[in-house]
Amino acid sequence: MNWDAILYLERGHLFEGLGFGAEVCKGGEAVFNTGMTGYQEIFTDPSYCRQIVVMTYPHIGNTGVNSDDPESKRMDLSGVVTRQFCAEASSWRSRETLGQYLANGGIPIISDIDTRAVTQILRSEGAQRAVIFPKDLAKGKALSDFAQVALKDVPDMEGQELVSLVSTKDPYEFTLSEESRSDAGTFVVYDYGVKSNILRHLKRRRFKVMVVPYNYPYQDVLAFKPVGVVLSNGPGDPATVKGAVEEIQSVIGKVPVLAICMGHQLLARAVGAKTYKLKFGHHGINQPVKDITLNRILITSQNHGFAVRAEDIRGKDLVLSHVNLNDNTVEGFTSEKLRLYSVHVHPEAKPGPSDAAYIFDNFIRGFVK
C-alpha cells in the first residue's frame, strides 16, 4: 500500500512522490549513497542514524530482504529516497518485502523522486536537514509551511552525539553460527555502532571477539588481556562522543589498536588531531583510495560525514598511509611506535572486489603477531 508523500529539504526544495514503509513524518540529515547494490546493508548500518539516505541507483527493493545481510539488529536511519520502488520481491533469499521491512522498523521511503536532481542539490549545497511526511498531515496548510515546522525538531548533524544511541549497553562475546576456533587471542571491539561484518572478519581469523560499550573503562578492557583493540564505525559528530577519546588515550601504547571510520576519527582526536564536517560526505561503495605505503589503488566502501584534518597527521609519530583520490582527504594513518593502524574506509565491506580486506591482515601481521 502506498500513500502520497513529500520530501522537503531545509533550503526550500520540495518533492512530491509515493510513500511506502511506515506512514510517518521523520526528519534527519539528507545524504546520497552511490552504491548500486547492498541496500539492506546500507539501511541496517548504524552509521546512518538520523539520516535520510538518497539512493542514486534508481531501482530499489526488487530482491526484498533476508536474514543474512543485516549489519545490525535494527534500522537507525530516518528515511529513504528512491527513483523507483519495487514493492514485490523476486529473490529466492528474500524473507519479506522491503516495504514490510521498513514499515516494521518505523522507516518511511519516498519513491518516484528525481534522485538525480536531489543528489545535484546535495552536492552543490551540501548535506542538509530534511523531512519525509505523508501529504495528508499538512491538512490544507501549505506543504512548505508544514515542513518548516517539522524541521524545527531536526537538529544539525554537526554537534550531534549519536554513538550512545547505537552502542551496546553491556559487553558480550560475538559468536558465529558455524563452528569456529578462537585460539589466536582476544580482540576487544569498542562499539560506536559496529557493523556485524567487522566482527565476522575477526572471528574468522580465529580470534575471540568481545564487544564493549563506547565508554567502557580501559582498565576493564585490559582485563580481557586483548591482543588487539578495534575502534568501530559509528554515527554523528566525533567531537561530541564524551569519554571515548579519554579511554582511547589510555589504551594507546598498551595494546595494538585498529580504528575504522568513526573509530578512525576518534583515534585521530585522541592523538591530537582535529576533525571537521565534510560538505556532503563519503557514502557509497565506489570511493577510490590510494594506499601510499603499498602504492596501491583501492575501490572502497565508505560512510562518513566528517574527516580528519590533514595538517594534523604530521609528526606525533604518525605516518599518513591512505588518501582519498576524489578530494585528497585523510583515509588512514599508522604509527609503528604506538602500534596504531587507522583507516576511514570499511575493510570488512565488499563493494564488488575485496580490495580493502587486507587491512585486517596487515594490522594483525604488523602489530599483533
Buried (B, 14 or more C-beta within 10 A) or exposed (E): EBBEBBBBBBEEBEBEBBBBBBBBBBBBBBBBBBBBEBBBBBBBBBBBBBBBBBBBBEEBBBBBBBEEBBBBEEBBBBBBBBBBBBBEBEEEEBEBBBBBBBBEBEBBBBBBBEBEEBBEBBEEBBBBBBBBBBBEBBEEEEBBEBBBEBBEEBBEBBEBBBBBBBBBEEBEEBEEEEEBEBEBBBBBBBBBBBBBBBBBBBBEBEBBBBBBBBBBBBEEBBEBEBBBBBBBBBBBBBBBBEBBBEBBBBBBEEBBBBBBBBBBBBBBBBBEBEBEBBEBBBBBBBBBBBBBEEEEEBBBBBBBBBBBEBEBBEEBEBBBBBBBEEEEBBBBBBBEEBBBBBBBBBBBBBBEEEBBBBBBEBBBEEBBE
